[in-house]
Amino acid sequence: MKLNFRKTGSGEPLIILHGLFGSADNWFSIAKELEKDFTLYLVDQRNHGDSPHSEEWDYKVMAEDIKELMEEEGIEKAFFMGHSMGGKTVMNFALRYPEKVIKLIVADIAPRHYPVHHQTILEGLSSVNLSEIKSRKEADEQLAKFVPEAGIRQFLLKSLGRDGKGDFIWKINLSVIIDKIENVGEALDYENSFDQPTLFMGGANSNYIQDKDKEDIDRYFPNNHLIYIKNAGHWLHAEQPQAVIDTVKAFLR
């Protein structure tokens, strides 16, 4: 699995992973503020962005994808940051390969199980008639019947691309995501812990990291710091980018 990624900046490597339905571009504005201090790898996870599609899609294979990327790039160890699904990927990676992780940042996700809660979005994406639409505006209008929030639609439509013939396609592997969506919510299940510094960075207006999650966080990541970004929900990096940048810089330094 040769993942697509953007490489920029200079310094020690920092690998950044996006969340479900996202892509490497989601973190580009944050990366611009970090590239003076780090060599950044903005990664499209499998079945997302410009990375290959696969029928296999769970955290085990996504963690192995990152190991393969590091080997190909000659990276012995790196800093890691992941948001939501990407946060689960980097948590799994750190527990599988702790010797390869210097510090870990997990953005608005906890180690526990999350029930499926993306059905409406999946229905909306499936409802877009790719063979008939002539513009992104038409796709947006069809998607709006299921997803009324313009900001969420704008984010989702970043995954709308064109094939070699110029026809619209979803860059995400929608059929596999629908079939295996329960894998995204899987809890961590390891006997060991990751003992290096780990930052859990939640959105103050999000319910993804709750008080009850502290027990699991302490169990798997005993050297942890838990902070909440004010006036931010689940998409904290989009809602409060400067606060996220300042927090990331302070922790990694």
N, C-alpha and C positions, 0 to 999 in steps of 0.2 A: 504494500500500500504506500504509494508515493504521494504524500499529502501536498497540496498546494499551500504555499506560504509566501508572505512578504518578509524580506529581511532588510533592516535599516538600522542605522546608528552605529555606535562603537562602544566597546567596553565588555563587561561580563554579559553572558547571554541571559536574556529574559524571554521566556516562551509564554505567549498569551493565547488562551483558548476561549472562544465565544460560546454562547448558549444555543439552545434549541431554536431552529429556524434562522439562525444567524450566520455570520461569516466573519472572516478576518477583518473586513472593513469596519465592523462595529466598533473596534478599538483603535482605529487609525488616529483620531484626534487626540486620544490619550497618549498614544505612542509618540506622537510628534513632540510631546513635552518630556519624554523619557529618553529619547534617542541620543542625547548628549552623554548620558551616563551608562547606557546599556546597548548591546547588540540585540535588537528586538526581532523576534520571530512571531509574526502574526499568522496564525495557522487556521486554515479551513479544515475542520474535522471531517472525517469520512461522511459521505452522503449530504454534505453541505458545501456551499460556495463552489469553487472550481476544483475541489478534490474529487477523486473517483467515487462512484457509487458501488455499493456492495450489499449483498443479502445479509451479511454478518454485521450486526450493529448492537453492540453492548459495551459496557465499560472495560471489559477485559481486552477486547480487540482495539478499542480506542486508546487505551494505555499502551498497548504494544505498538500502535502506530507512532506514538510519540517517541518511544524507545528507538524505533527504526529511523525516524527523522534525526534524532540525536547522533546515531551511529553514522549516518550518511553525511552529516555536517561536521563530524569530528568533535562533538560536544561531550565532554566527560561529565560535567554537572552544570546545572543552570538554576536560576530563579524561575519560579512558575507563578502564573496568575490565571485563574479561570473563573468565568461567570456562569452561574446556574448549571446547566449541563456540563459546561467546560470546567466548572468548579468540582463537580463530581469526578470528571476525568482526571484532573490533577490530584485530587485526594486519593483516588485509586492508584495513580502512578506513584505517588509519594510512599504509599504503603507497600507497593510491590518493589519499588526500586529506591529506597531511601538514600542510598549512597549517591544518587544522581541529582538530588535536590538540595540546594543551598538554603533557600527560604521559600515559603509557600504562602500565596495569597488566594483566599477563597471568597468570591464575591456573591453574596446573598443566596447561599444554599448551605444546608447542613448535612451531616452524614446519614440522616434517617431516611426512611422510605417516604415517598410522596405519592399520593394517589393520582391517577390520571386526571388532568384538568384542562386538557387542550382540545377537547372534542369539538367545540364550536369552531375554533380556528381550523382544525383539520377538515371539518365539513365545508367551511368557507373556501379553503384552498382547493378542495376537490370540486367545488361547484363552478369554478372558473372554467369556461369552455375555451380551452387554449386553441382549438382548431378553428374557432370562429372569431375570436376577438381580433381587432385590427390595431389596437393601441393599448398603452398602459392605463389610460383613462377608463377604457371599457372594462379592463380587468378590475380596476379599483371599484367601479360601480357594481360589478357582480359580487365582489368580496364584501362590499358594504352591507349587503343583505344579512350577513352573518357577523361581521366585525364592524360595529358602528364607530369605533374610535379611530379617527383619522391617523393619529400617530402610530398606532399598532399596524394599521394597513400599510402605511408608508414603509415601516420596518419589514413587514412580510413581503412586500412587492420588490424589495431589493433582491429577492431570490428569483424574480421573473427575468429570464434571459431569452436568448434566441439561439436556435441551432444553426448548422451550416447552410440551411436553406432559407434562413431568415424567419422561420416560424417560431412562435413563442413556446417556451418550455419552462418547467420549474427546474432550477438548478439543484434544489434539494431533491433527495430521493423520496418523493412523497409516498409512494406505495409501501416502501419498507418502513418508513416512519409511522405510517398508519398501522401497519401490521405489528410493529414491535414497540409501540409507544410506551408500553408498560416498563420496558427496560430503562427508560430515562429516569423513572422514579425509584429505582432499586436502592436499597440501603447498602452501606458498606458492610462487609462481612469478613473481617480479618482477625487473627489472633494477636498480631503485633501492633505497635504504635509507631508513629513518626515523631521523633523527638526534637527535630530542629524547629526554629521559630516559625510559627504559622499565624497569619492574620486572617480572622474571619471578619469580613467587612459587609455589614448588612445595611439595607435601606431602612431608615427609621419608620417609614410609612408602609413597609412591606411586612408580610407575616411569614416569610420563608425561613427566617431564623428566629425561633421562639425560646423562651426561658427553658422549656423542657428539653431543648436540644443541647444544653450545656453539658449534660452528663455524657452524651456520645462524643461531643467535641473534646472534652477532657480525656476521655478514654483513648481515643485514637490520636489526638494531637495535644499531648499534655503541656507542651511549651507554646500555648496559644494566647493570643490577644483577640478580644472581641470588641468591635466598635460599631457604632451605627452612624451613617451619614444622614445629617439632618435634612429634612424637606426632600427626601428621596424615597422612591418606591423600589420595585424590583430592578428597574433599569437605571440604577444609581449612576452609572458612568455617563448616561445620556442626560440625566436630569440635573446632576451636580458634578460636572466634569472637573472643575477646579478643586473641589473638596476631595474628590477621588485621587487626583494627581498629587495633591499635597500629602494625603495619607499614605499613598503608595511610596512616594519618595522618602518620607520620614521612616517608614518601616524597613525599606530595602537598604537604606544607608545605615 
